[in-house]
Amino acid sequence: MITTNEAYALGYFPQVIGFYFHGFEILGQVQMDPDPDLRARVDFLLKSWPSRQVEVSNQIRNMDRILSRLGIVVNGVPTNYEQYIAWVSSILKDVPCLFLVSFPNSVISKHWAYVFASKLGDFVLMIRLCALIQYLLGSKVPHLFLTNQKKHLYQMSKETWSQLKNIKENITRMNMFPHATQRAVSQSIHLIESAPLFEDSNEDPGHLAVILQKLVSDLEQLDIQKQFQF
């Protein structure tokens, strides 16, 4: 059996560490772009990208330790985009089924901690990728690939945001978490709701990049996982 805190971690971290792999894939797609300003931005980011690898590998090993206690074995630490997709897809397929089939009603809170964290992690991943693309688009030269990626991520984040609100309403209605935990969940929703992410007037790349980066920072400072210690 795992703790509620570990259930939250298992939902959240496999998603957010995807930034390392998805981001690197995006950078690779535009590394040889003819626009020198864009290439300079890509090169600047690529120089710092390897420094993220140790933290990502540690997070993956921590997730694997939690998974092993659930009887789920995912072999190897992913080192590239394709391996990461296989790794996270296995988690997203196997863990929810295990919660629903194997756990008694007395630990239904673990299931909802996982569900909420998984959607929040997915949302954070998408807005971090949007911020990355906004930075790359700072060259002001139209770029079909990056613009299409941004539109896709923007639409996906809208859908995930709607799902997050529904999950929060279910958590509140069932009153399954301690007061402090439910307050943290509500605070995270309020932070996202207060950020004018989906207003048409905020399509300016520089303005939207600032909003995205501040929201990620605010969510990280909230440190919701510490409220799932029960």
VOMI-842263 format. One line per 3 residues: number of its first residue (from 1); their letters; for each residue x, y, z of N, C-alpha, C. Coordinates in steps of 0.05 Angstrom, whole numbers, plus 5000, padded with zeros to 4 digits. Each point is the difference from the previous one (the first is absolute). Layout:
BEGIN
NUM> A> X/Y/Z/X/Y/Z/X/Y/Z ~ ...
// end
This chain:
BEGIN
1> MIT> 5017/4976/5000/4983/5024/5000/5018/5025/5000 ~ 4990/5021/4987/5015/5025/5000/4984/5021/5015 ~ 5014/5022/5008/4987/5021/5014/4985/5019/4980
4> TNE> 4983/5017/5011/4986/5019/4983/5020/5020/4988 ~ 5020/5007/5015/5021/5017/4990/5015/4988/4976 ~ 5005/4973/5002/5013/4986/4977/4981/4998/4976
7> AYA> 4974/4996/5006/4980/4999/4978/5000/5027/4985 ~ 5002/5022/5015/5001/5026/4987/5025/5002/4983 ~ 5023/4992/5012/5025/5002/4985/4999/4983/4975
10> LGY> 4988/4977/5002/4998/4982/4977/4983/5012/4977 ~ 4981/5017/5007/4984/5013/4980/5014/5024/4988 ~ 5014/5015/5017/5011/5026/4992/5027/4998/4985
13> FPQ> 5019/4987/5012/5028/5002/4990/5005/4986/4973 ~ 4987/4977/4995/5005/4989/4973/4991/5019/4978 ~ 4980/5017/5005/4992/5020/4980/5019/5022/4998
16> VIG> 5007/5013/5023/5016/5025/4998/5029/4995/4990 ~ 5011/4977/5006/5027/4995/4990/5000/4996/4970 ~ 4977/4997/4989/4998/4998/4971/5010/5025/4986
19> FYF> 5001/5022/5015/5011/5025/4988/5028/4996/4989 ~ 5016/4984/5015/5027/4995/4991/5001/4987/4973 ~ 4982/4980/4996/5001/4984/4975/4984/5014/4978
22> HGF> 4976/5011/5006/4985/5014/4980/5015/5025/4991 ~ 5011/5015/5019/5014/5024/4993/5024/4995/4983 ~ 5015/4979/5007/5024/4993/4984/4992/4992/4971
25> EIL> 4977/4986/4998/4990/4993/4973/4993/5025/4984 ~ 4987/5019/5012/4993/5025/4986/5025/5015/4992 ~ 5020/5002/5017/5025/5013/4993/5014/4986/4977
28> GQV> 4999/4974/5000/5013/4985/4978/4987/5005/4973 ~ 4973/5005/5001/4986/5005/4975/5007/5027/4987 ~ 5010/5019/5016/5006/5026/4989/5029/5008/5003
31> QMD> 5017/4980/5007/5028/5006/5005/5014/5010/4975 ~ 4992/4990/4977/5013/5008/4974/4983/5020/4985 ~ 4983/5014/5013/4983/5020/4986/5016/5021/4987
34> PDP> 4991/5010/4976/5016/5021/4986/5000/5027/5015 ~ 4982/5005/5018/4999/5025/5015/5022/5001/5020 ~ 5020/5017/4998/5023/5000/5018/4992/5008/5029
37> DLR> 4980/5017/5003/4991/5007/5027/4989/4976/5014 ~ 4983/4985/4986/4988/4976/5012/5022/4979/5006 ~ 5019/4996/4982/5022/4981/5005/5015/5008/5025
40> ARV> 5004/5026/5004/5015/5010/5023/4985/4994/5026 ~ 4974/5003/4999/4984/4994/5024/5000/4970/5006 ~ 4999/4984/4979/5001/4971/5003/5027/4991/5012
43> DFL> 5021/5010/4989/5027/4993/5009/5004/5008/5029 ~ 4989/5023/5008/5002/5010/5028/4987/4980/5019 ~ 4976/4990/4992/4986/4981/5017/5013/4973/5000
46> LKS> 5010/4991/4977/5012/4974/4999/5025/4998/5017 ~ 5014/5022/5004/5024/4999/5017/4993/4994/5029 ~ 4977/5009/5009/4992/4996/5028/4983/4975/5004
49> WPS> 4991/4988/4978/4981/4977/5002/5012/4976/5015 ~ 5025/4992/4995/5011/4977/5014/4999/5003/5031 ~ 5001/5025/5010/5000/5003/5029/4974/4991/5013
52> RQV> 4979/4997/4984/4974/4990/5011/5000/4970/5003 ~ 5018/4986/4988/4998/4971/4997/5002/4986/5027 ~ 5017/5009/5018/5004/4986/5026/4974/5001/5016
55> EVS> 4988/5023/5002/4974/5003/5014/4979/4983/4988 ~ 4998/5000/4973/4980/4984/4987/5004/4970/5005 ~ 5025/4990/4998/5006/4972/5005/4993/4992/5029
58> NQI> 5006/5018/5019/4993/4994/5028/4970/4998/5004 ~ 4985/5018/4987/4971/4999/5002/4989/4974/4989 ~ 5011/4992/4977/4991/4975/4987/5005/4976/5018
61> RNM> 5024/4999/5012/5006/4978/5018/4982/5000/5025 ~ 4993/5024/5010/4982/5001/5022/4972/4990/4992 ~ 4991/5007/4976/4975/4990/4990/5000/4969/4997
64> DRI> 5022/4990/4991/5003/4971/4996/4999/4986/5027 ~ 5011/5012/5021/4998/4988/5027/4972/4998/5009 ~ 4984/5021/4996/4972/5000/5008/4985/4980/4983
67> LSR> 5005/4999/4974/4987/4981/4983/5005/4971/5008 ~ 5025/4995/5008/5006/4972/5008/4984/4991/5024 ~ 4993/5019/5018/4984/4993/5023/4971/4994/4992
70> LGI> 4992/5009/4976/4974/4994/4989/5000/4975/4982 ~ 5024/4988/4998/5003/4977/4983/5002/5006/4970 ~ 5007/5026/4994/5003/5008/4972/5030/5004/4995
73> VVN> 5010/4987/4980/5028/5002/4993/5003/5013/4972 ~ 5014/5022/5000/5006/5014/4975/5030/5000/4997 ~ 5010/4984/4982/5029/4995/4998/5015/5024/4989
76> GVP> 5022/5007/5013/5019/5020/4989/4991/5029/5004 ~ 5020/5018/5002/4995/5028/5002/5000/5012/4971 ~ 4978/5012/4991/4999/5010/4973/5021/5022/4996
79> TNY> 5013/4999/4977/5022/5020/4994/4993/5016/4975 ~ 4978/4994/4987/4993/5016/4976/4969/5002/4999 ~ 4991/5015/4981/4971/5006/4997/4983/4974/4997
82> EQY> 5009/4982/4982/4985/4976/4995/4998/4982/5025 ~ 5022/4998/5014/5000/4983/5025/4983/5013/5021 ~ 5000/5027/5002/4983/5013/5020/4971/4995/4994
85> IAW> 4992/5003/4974/4972/4996/4993/4991/4972/5007 ~ 5017/4980/4995/4993/4972/5008/4997/4998/5030 ~ 5019/5012/5015/5000/4999/5029/4975/5013/5012
88> VSS> 4994/5024/4992/4977/5015/5012/4974/4987/4991 ~ 4999/4990/4975/4975/4987/4990/4994/4976/5017 ~ 5020/4985/5007/4996/4976/5017/4988/5008/5027
91> ILK> 5011/5022/5012/4990/5009/5026/4971/5009/4997 ~ 4994/5016/4980/4973/5010/4996/4979/4978/4994 ~ 5010/4978/4989/4982/4977/4994/4996/4982/5025
94> DVP> 5022/4994/5014/4999/4980/5021/4990/5010/5027 ~ 5009/5024/5007/4995/5010/5027/4970/5005/5005 ~ 4986/5015/4983/4971/5004/5005/4984/4974/5003
97> CLF> 5007/4980/4983/4986/4975/5002/5005/4986/5027 ~ 5025/5002/5009/5007/4988/5026/4985/5013/5023 ~ 4998/5027/4999/4985/5014/5021/4971/4991/5000
100> LVS> 4988/4999/4977/4971/4994/4999/4993/4971/5006 ~ 5018/4982/4993/4994/4971/5003/5010/4989/5027 ~ 5024/5008/5008/5013/4987/5022/4996/5013/5027
103> FPN> 4994/5026/5001/4999/5014/5025/4971/5001/5011 ~ 4997/4996/5026/4973/5002/5012/4991/5029/5002 ~ 4974/5003/5006/4989/5027/5001/5013/5018/5022
106> SVI> 5012/4987/5020/5012/5015/5022/5024/5017/4990 ~ 5011/4993/4977/5023/5016/4990/4992/5013/4974 ~ 4975/5006/4996/4992/5014/4976/5013/5027/4997
109> SKH> 5008/5011/5023/5014/5026/5000/5026/4998/4985 ~ 5013/4978/5000/5025/4996/4985/4995/5002/4970 ~ 4978/4988/4992/4993/5001/4972/4995/5029/4991
112> WAY> 4986/5015/5016/4994/5028/4993/5024/5018/5002 ~ 5018/4994/5019/5025/5014/5001/5016/4996/4974 ~ 5001/4975/4991/5014/4993/4975/4987/5014/4976
115> VFA> 4973/4999/4999/4986/5012/4977/5004/5030/4998 ~ 4997/5013/5023/5004/5029/5000/5029/5008/4993 ~ 5019/4986/5012/5028/5006/4995/5008/4994/4971
118> SKL> 4989/4979/4988/5006/4994/4973/4990/5021/4981 ~ 4976/5011/5004/4990/5021/4983/5015/5026/5005 ~ 5006/5006/5025/5015/5024/5006/5028/4999/4988
121> GDF> 5013/4976/5002/5026/4997/4988/4999/5003/4969 ~ 4979/4989/4988/4997/5003/4971/4997/5029/4992 ~ 4984/5015/5016/4996/5028/4995/5026/5016/5002
124> VLM> 5015/4995/5022/5025/5013/5004/5020/4994/4977 ~ 5001/4975/4992/5017/4993/4977/4993/5016/4976 ~ 4974/5003/4994/4992/5014/4975/5006/5029/5001
127> IRL> 4996/5013/5024/5005/5029/5001/5030/5005/5000 ~ 5016/4982/5011/5029/5003/4998/5010/4998/4971 ~ 4988/4981/4985/5007/4997/4972/4991/5025/4984
130> CAL> 4977/5010/5007/4991/5025/4987/5019/5023/5005 ~ 5010/5002/5025/5019/5021/5007/5026/4996/4984 ~ 5008/4976/4997/5024/4994/4985/4997/5009/4971
133> IQY> 4977/4993/4988/4995/5008/4972/4998/5030/4997 ~ 4987/5013/5020/4998/5029/4999/5028/5013/5000 ~ 5018/4988/5016/5028/5010/5000/5013/4996/4972
136> LLG> 4996/4977/4988/5012/4995/4974/4988/5018/4978 ~ 4975/5006/5003/4987/5018/4980/5007/5029/5004 ~ 5017/5006/5019/5008/5028/5005/5016/5012/4977
139> SKV> 5008/4983/4981/5015/5011/4977/4982/5016/4982 ~ 4973/4998/5004/4980/5016/4985/4997/4991/4971 ~ 5015/4979/4993/4997/4989/4973/4978/4978/5001
142> PHL> 4980/5002/4983/4979/4979/5000/5012/4972/4997 ~ 4990/4981/5015/5011/4973/4999/4977/4980/5002 ~ 4995/4986/4978/4976/4982/4998/5001/4978/5021
145> FLT> 5022/4987/5004/5002/4977/5019/4994/5010/5028 ~ 5014/5021/5009/4997/5009/5027/4972/5012/5005 ~ 4989/5014/4980/4974/5011/5003/4979/4978/5003
148> NQK> 5002/4979/4983/4981/4978/5002/5003/4985/5027 ~ 5025/4997/5009/5004/4988/5026/4986/5016/5022 ~ 5004/5026/4999/4988/5017/5020/4969/4998/5000
151> KHL> 4988/5001/4976/4971/4998/4998/4990/4974/5012 ~ 5014/4978/4993/4992/4973/5010/5002/4999/5031 ~ 5022/5010/5011/5004/5000/5029/4979/5018/5014
154> YQM> 4995/5022/4987/4981/5019/5012/4972/4988/5001 ~ 4992/4986/4979/4974/4986/5000/4999/4978/5020 ~ 5021/4984/5001/5001/4978/5019/5000/5010/5029
157> SKE> 5013/5022/5005/5000/5011/5028/4972/5010/5008 ~ 4985/5010/4981/4972/5008/5005/4984/4976/5009 ~ 5003/4978/4985/4984/4976/5006/5008/4989/5027
160> TWS> 5027/5000/5006/5009/4990/5026/4991/5017/5023 ~ 4999/5026/4995/4991/5019/5020/4970/4995/5007 ~ 4984/4994/4980/4972/4993/5005/4998/4975/5017
163> QLK> 5016/4980/4993/5000/4975/5016/5009/5004/5028 ~ 5020/5017/5004/5010/5006/5027/4978/5012/5017 ~ 4985/5019/4989/4978/5012/5015/4979/4979/5008
166> NIK> 4994/4982/4982/4981/4979/5007/5010/4982/5022 ~ 5026/4993/4999/5011/4983/5021/5000/5014/5027 ~ 5006/5026/5000/4999/5016/5025/4972/5000/5011
169> ENI> 4980/5003/4983/4972/5000/5010/4993/4973/5012 ~ 5009/4978/4988/4995/4974/5011/5013/4996/5027 ~ 5025/5009/5002/5015/4998/5025/4986/5016/5022
172> TRM> 4991/5024/4993/4986/5017/5020/4973/4987/5008 ~ 4985/4991/4980/4974/4988/5006/5002/4975/5018 ~ 5020/4983/4995/5003/4976/5016/5014/5004/5027
175> NMF> 5012/5024/5003/5012/5008/5025/5019/4978/5011 ~ 5017/4989/4982/5016/4977/5007/5028/5007/5012 ~ 5008/5025/4997/5026/5008/5009/4998/5017/5025
178> PHA> 5021/5001/5016/5001/5019/5023/4997/5029/4989 ~ 4992/5018/5018/4994/5027/4992/5024/5013/4987 ~ 5024/4997/5011/5024/5013/4989/5005/4990/4972
181> TQR> 4996/4975/4995/5004/4989/4973/4980/5011/4980 ~ 4975/5001/5008/4979/5010/4982/5005/5030/4994 ~ 5011/5014/5020/5006/5028/4996/5022/5003/4980
184> AVS> 5021/4983/5001/5022/5001/4981/4990/4994/4972 ~ 4982/4981/4997/4989/4993/4974/4985/5025/4989 ~ 4984/5012/5017/4985/5024/4992/5018/5023/4993
187> QSI> 5022/5003/5015/5019/5022/4994/5013/4996/4972 ~ 5006/4975/4994/5013/4995/4974/4980/5007/4977 ~ 4975/4993/5003/4980/5007/4980/4997/5030/4998
190> HLI> 5000/5013/5024/4997/5030/5000/5023/5013/4985 ~ 5025/4990/5005/5023/5011/4986/4997/4999/4970 ~ 4991/4977/4990/4997/4996/4971/4977/5018/4990
193> ESA> 4979/5001/5016/4976/5015/4991/5006/5030/5000 ~ 5018/5009/5017/5007/5029/5002/5019/5008/4978 ~ 5014/4981/4988/5018/5007/4978/4984/5002/4974
196> PLF> 5001/5023/4986/4984/5003/4975/5012/4985/4977 ~ 5001/4973/5003/5013/4984/4980/4985/4998/4973 ~ 4974/4999/5003/4984/4993/4976/4984/5024/4989
199> EDS> 5009/5024/5006/4987/5024/4989/5014/5007/4974 ~ 4983/5005/4980/5011/5006/4973/5018/5024/5000 ~ 4996/5019/5019/5016/5024/5001/5029/4995/5008
202> NED> 5005/4975/5010/5027/4994/5010/5016/4983/4981 ~ 4996/5004/4974/5015/4985/4980/5028/5011/4995 ~ 5006/5024/5011/5026/5011/4996/5021/4981/5012
205> PGH> 5020/4991/4984/5018/4980/5010/5015/5007/5025 ~ 5010/5024/5002/5015/5008/5024/4982/5000/5025 ~ 4976/5011/4997/4982/5002/5023/4991/4972/5009
208> LAV> 4994/4983/4981/4991/4973/5006/5023/4984/5013 ~ 5024/5004/4991/5023/4985/5012/5003/5007/5029 ~ 4997/5026/5007/5002/5009/5028/4978/4987/5017
211> ILQ> 4976/4999/4989/4977/4988/5015/5006/4970/5005 ~ 5009/4986/4980/5005/4972/5002/5022/4994/5021 ~ 5022/5015/4998/5022/4996/5019/4992/5006/5028
214> KLV> 4985/5021/5004/4991/5008/5028/4982/4978/5011 ~ 4982/4989/4984/4981/4980/5009/5015/4975/5009 ~ 5019/4991/4984/5016/4977/5008/5014/5005/5026
217> SDL> 5012/5023/5003/5015/5007/5024/4981/5001/5024 ~ 4976/5011/4997/4981/5002/5022/4990/4972/5008 ~ 4996/4982/4981/4991/4973/5007/5022/4985/5014
220> EQL> 5025/5004/4991/5022/4986/5014/5003/5010/5028 ~ 4997/5026/5005/5002/5011/5027/4978/4990/5018 ~ 4977/4995/4988/4977/4990/5016/5007/4972/5012
223> DIQ> 5016/4984/4985/5010/4974/5010/4977/4983/5011 ~ 4981/4994/4982/4975/4986/5008/5006/4973/5012 ~ 5021/4987/4991/5005/4972/5009/5004/4998/5030
226> KQF> 5011/5021/5013/5004/4999/5029/4974/4998/5015 ~ 4978/5008/4987/4974/4999/5014/4987/4972/4998 ~ 5013/4982/4985/4989/4973/4997/5015/4980/5019
229> QF> 5005/5009/5025/5014/4983/5019/4980/4987/5019 ~ 4984/4982/4989/4980/4986/5017/4995/4972/4989
// end
